Amino acid sequence: MDNPEKYRDEYVTDVTYTMNYKLELNPLNVQFNFLCSGLRPPEINKACELGFGQGLTINFHASGSTTQWYGNDFNHKHYLFANELARASKTDCLLTPESFHDFCNRTDLPNFDFIGLHGIWSWINDENRDIIIEFIKNKLNPNGVVYISYNAFPGLIDTLPIKKLLSDYYNELPEERDTTEKVVDSIQFLEDFLNLNPEIINSFPNLTKKLALIKTQPKHYLAHEYFNKHWQPFYFTEMNDILEPLGLKYAAPAYIIDLFKNLYLTDDQHQFIEKIENANSQQNYIDKIINRQFRAEYWVKNLDPLNEEEYLNLISEVSLLAIKPVDTFEIIFETYTGNAEVNEKIAKLILYELATYEVKTIADIYHAHADEGIALNDIATVAALLIYKKDITLVQSNQKISEISHQCKNLNTFIMARSIISDDINFMVSPRTGGGVFVNNIEQLYILARIRGLKKPEEWVKFAWDVNLWRSGKILDDRVGSTFPNDINGKEMIDHAIDWEKNRLPFLNALLIT
Ligand SMILES: C[S@@+](CC[C@H](N)C(=O)[O-])C[C@H]1O[C@@H](n2cnc3c(N)ncnc32)[C@H](O)[C@@H]1O
């Protein structure tokens, strides 16, 4: 690669990444998933996010928690935007535009209770992976946790030929051409090639399905996913071979659903897995059974199992808040291998308890139904699944909320001001969850309209409409993340705002976003 600026460290730097939020890095999620795995939840006072991308995640966590955050990303546009968010929220996080090499070799960094990297490991070269390994070795505290996500084998075996076909074509295009245009051309080439019905489709029948998915994905996501020089899925056992020598052990999944094996394995598969005593072997075989494509997980230096009494005490103190109306509840949800059902009776009991927009602990819910003979642990199990389904959310203590509310308010003020000039951020930070919540551009404009004193849904609609007209010079369309109908005069638009006031606003109030 002869243009070092475009491909620093053999990574695409001229196309920015998507503005996303990753709950997996939220200390509350880490602690809850440890607890549900029967492990003592870690204290996270100092945390580091390597390769923070656009920086929404690190800034939401820096403003929403009392944890002090540090992070880097060498894409200068990413850094500038992330730093603007940090300045707006007035947190004391340290963000730098350094490469992994420079950041990880700084001598002024503290030791960390948590080091997290999302969407990094599979897309960088060996040299950078070694730098990160050294960093973890030197900078992680004795009880420290590592969060890491990576493309996984065996599920991505049949994506290897796709990656190769795309990058072979891409690499032959002129270096000086625009990266996004080259991405588009390469995908068109892949489609033309597969239309020739080459023999490879017989060996990898999923290729056409994968192409169909790729065609729906945003180009700036695809540029980072498939068009870096490096794209390396790992088996879980390979990750264990890398992390074990650092004193790390697999602790908990980042996606809580992983713990509920009976929901995505058949009875025979489940029995087969349960007979395996070694936790690592269990992970290894589960991946083979479900043909896993992506892993996101926590590793810890000191595996500290809880006894039953400790577990019940800690889980009973977990605080919850509903984030959807009870009447939208669905029993069925998607797992790795198909649909599963959540226990309807207990789910409804939890949801009706939380239907008043108040925070309640698992113990509160248990005691309110003490005469129904439901075990506290069954309530905890169903609550975990409702969290996974995004019906309810974990919330932090009032003490923490009072310490960080002002920072969240600062950051949300920035996001709302930006909602006028751009619709690219579809999240706001909640002091209650200590992290990001999906709130699309139209919602942000409604909230802003209300702050500006507009009281009626018709007025919010007019405000949002005018902003969009001014911003784009055209009427609102169905862009990603927005749910705005496209007829200003139609009843549909007003209904949209009335429905939002009834079904969304109370939850945004409860999340302390509005
Ligand atoms: C796929 S993006 C993921 C971003 C973010 N973690 C997220 O999930 O939204 C990978 C990020 O790593 C950064 N990156 C890649 N190689 C790097 C390096 N050698 N030093 C610093 N940052 C790097 C890129 O600029 C990019 O923002």
The ligand as an SDF file (V2000), in Angstrom:
LIG
                    3D

 27 29  0  0  0  0  0  0  0  0999 V2000
  -14.4220   -1.1010   13.0170 C   0  0  0  0  0  0  0  0  0  0  0  0
  -13.9670    0.3790   13.8190 S   0  0  0  0  0  0  0  0  0  0  0  0
  -14.6950    0.1520   15.4190 C   0  0  0  0  0  0  0  0  0  0  0  0
  -14.8530    1.4420   16.1530 C   0  0  0  0  0  0  0  0  0  0  0  0
  -15.5400    1.3460   17.5220 C   0  0  0  0  0  0  0  0  0  0  0  0
  -14.7970    0.5230   18.4340 N   0  0  0  0  0  0  0  0  0  0  0  0
  -16.9650    0.8630   17.3440 C   0  0  0  0  0  0  0  0  0  0  0  0
  -17.2320   -0.3100   17.6070 O   0  0  0  0  0  0  0  0  0  0  0  0
  -17.7940    1.6640   16.9210 O   0  0  0  0  0  0  0  0  0  0  0  0
  -12.2260    0.1780   14.1770 C   0  0  0  0  0  0  0  0  0  0  0  0
  -11.5600    1.4330   14.7070 C   0  0  0  0  0  0  0  0  0  0  0  0
  -10.2080    1.1530   15.0730 O   0  0  0  0  0  0  0  0  0  0  0  0
   -9.4000    2.2440   14.6720 C   0  0  0  0  0  0  0  0  0  0  0  0
   -8.0350    1.7120   14.4490 N   0  0  0  0  0  0  0  0  0  0  0  0
   -7.6770    0.7400   13.5780 C   0  0  0  0  0  0  0  0  0  0  0  0
   -6.3460    0.5220   13.6500 N   0  0  0  0  0  0  0  0  0  0  0  0
   -5.8600    1.3810   14.5790 C   0  0  0  0  0  0  0  0  0  0  0  0
   -4.5640    1.6380   15.1070 C   0  0  0  0  0  0  0  0  0  0  0  0
   -3.5100    0.9730   14.6700 N   0  0  0  0  0  0  0  0  0  0  0  0
   -4.4240    2.5770   16.0650 N   0  0  0  0  0  0  0  0  0  0  0  0
   -5.5230    3.2660   16.5180 C   0  0  0  0  0  0  0  0  0  0  0  0
   -6.7750    3.0720   16.0490 N   0  0  0  0  0  0  0  0  0  0  0  0
   -6.9490    2.1390   15.0950 C   0  0  0  0  0  0  0  0  0  0  0  0
  -10.0460    2.7510   13.4080 C   0  0  0  0  0  0  0  0  0  0  0  0
   -9.7270    4.0920   13.1100 O   0  0  0  0  0  0  0  0  0  0  0  0
  -11.5250    2.5530   13.6990 C   0  0  0  0  0  0  0  0  0  0  0  0
  -12.1060    3.6920   14.2720 O   0  0  0  0  0  0  0  0  0  0  0  0
  1  2  1  0
  2  3  1  0
  2 10  1  0
  3  4  1  0
  4  5  1  0
  5  6  1  0
  5  7  1  0
  7  8  2  0
  7  9  1  0
 10 11  1  0
 11 12  1  0
 11 26  1  0
 12 13  1  0
 13 14  1  0
 13 24  1  0
 14 15  1  0
 14 23  1  0
 15 16  2  0
 16 17  1  0
 17 18  1  0
 17 23  2  0
 18 19  1  0
 18 20  2  0
 20 21  1  0
 21 22  2  0
 22 23  1  0
 24 25  1  0
 24 26  1  0
 26 27  1  0
M  CHG  2   2   1   9  -1
M  END
$$$$
